[in-house]
Amino acid sequence: MENIQKIVDWYKQIGFCGWLRFRTLWFAHWFIQNSGLAEQWSFILKYLPYQEKYILDIGTTGSLFIYELDHRKYRTLGIDLLLYQEELPDSISVITGNLLDSYYTPETFDYITMISVLQFLGKEDQKAIIEVYRLLKPNGIFLLTVPQDKYNFLELKELTQGYFEILEYQPCRGHLGMAFIKRS
Ligand SMILES: C[S@@+](CC[C@H](N)C(=O)[O-])C[C@H]1O[C@@H](n2cnc3c(N)ncnc32)[C@H](O)[C@@H]1O
């Protein structure tokens, strides 16, 4: 939890002030501590030491996770169907759109994170996995969390078979955290 406190303190320092901003941060702090998101973030951040690599966060809106990626020196791009609701520093880019229509150049990203998003793709979940595979560089890392009442380990294994090798999986308070490496 100490780690998460550091992240929240850092958000407070980055300087978007005002009551609304404070309220968002206060809510984020409360939510992170109480929702199990702390465990998901901790699982994912283990794979993301400070380094200048290119990362895509899918399903960015409503989360402060991209600030942490920026803080860790990643070249950071977020994508979400919904508009990102806060002002962002110039170093972070966010695109409003569908992952499945992203048309990015293949093998662009070193890392892709997808925190609690796959369950919204419904029957297109396999398409999303294939798109992540296409966008990752060879040996790129894919970091995923999903609610355990929507997917179990075997379903995810089957969904990613042929595209990714599983590095690790871990239950994170109601979610399943999985780390994959792209198969070449
Ligand atoms: C539960 S929220 C994600 C939470 C966030 N990643 C976090 O760390 O707290 C799910 C997000 O996925 C986005 N989403 C769902 N389907 C998507 C798609 N096909 N392409 C891009 N974003 C999508 C939704 O708009 C929503 O903002």
The ligand as an SDF file (V2000), in Angstrom:
LIG
                    3D

 27 29  0  0  0  0  0  0  0  0999 V2000
  -13.3870   -0.4760  -16.2960 C   0  0  0  0  0  0  0  0  0  0  0  0
  -12.8280    0.7390  -17.3990 S   0  0  0  0  0  0  0  0  0  0  0  0
  -11.1060    0.5750  -17.3860 C   0  0  0  0  0  0  0  0  0  0  0  0
  -10.4520    0.9280  -16.1050 C   0  0  0  0  0  0  0  0  0  0  0  0
   -9.0440    1.4260  -16.2360 C   0  0  0  0  0  0  0  0  0  0  0  0
   -8.2500    0.7250  -17.2200 N   0  0  0  0  0  0  0  0  0  0  0  0
   -8.3690    1.4130  -14.8680 C   0  0  0  0  0  0  0  0  0  0  0  0
   -7.1900    1.1070  -14.7750 O   0  0  0  0  0  0  0  0  0  0  0  0
   -9.0150    1.7710  -13.8720 O   0  0  0  0  0  0  0  0  0  0  0  0
  -13.1360    0.1050  -19.0080 C   0  0  0  0  0  0  0  0  0  0  0  0
  -12.7970    1.0970  -20.1120 C   0  0  0  0  0  0  0  0  0  0  0  0
  -12.6010    0.3710  -21.3230 O   0  0  0  0  0  0  0  0  0  0  0  0
  -13.0690    1.1850  -22.3720 C   0  0  0  0  0  0  0  0  0  0  0  0
  -13.3100    0.3320  -23.5600 N   0  0  0  0  0  0  0  0  0  0  0  0
  -14.2200   -0.6580  -23.6760 C   0  0  0  0  0  0  0  0  0  0  0  0
  -14.1550   -1.1970  -24.9240 N   0  0  0  0  0  0  0  0  0  0  0  0
  -13.1730   -0.5380  -25.5950 C   0  0  0  0  0  0  0  0  0  0  0  0
  -12.6350   -0.6170  -26.9090 C   0  0  0  0  0  0  0  0  0  0  0  0
  -13.1070   -1.5030  -27.8060 N   0  0  0  0  0  0  0  0  0  0  0  0
  -11.6270    0.2160  -27.2730 N   0  0  0  0  0  0  0  0  0  0  0  0
  -11.1590    1.1250  -26.3790 C   0  0  0  0  0  0  0  0  0  0  0  0
  -11.6260    1.2590  -25.1040 N   0  0  0  0  0  0  0  0  0  0  0  0
  -12.6190    0.4450  -24.7120 C   0  0  0  0  0  0  0  0  0  0  0  0
  -14.3330    1.8030  -21.7970 C   0  0  0  0  0  0  0  0  0  0  0  0
  -14.7210    2.9640  -22.5130 O   0  0  0  0  0  0  0  0  0  0  0  0
  -13.9050    2.1000  -20.3470 C   0  0  0  0  0  0  0  0  0  0  0  0
  -13.4050    3.4160  -20.2040 O   0  0  0  0  0  0  0  0  0  0  0  0
  1  2  1  0
  2  3  1  0
  2 10  1  0
  3  4  1  0
  4  5  1  0
  5  6  1  0
  5  7  1  0
  7  8  2  0
  7  9  1  0
 10 11  1  0
 11 12  1  0
 11 26  1  0
 12 13  1  0
 13 14  1  0
 13 24  1  0
 14 15  1  0
 14 23  1  0
 15 16  2  0
 16 17  1  0
 17 18  1  0
 17 23  2  0
 18 19  1  0
 18 20  2  0
 20 21  1  0
 21 22  2  0
 22 23  1  0
 24 25  1  0
 24 26  1  0
 26 27  1  0
M  CHG  2   2   1   9  -1
M  END
$$$$
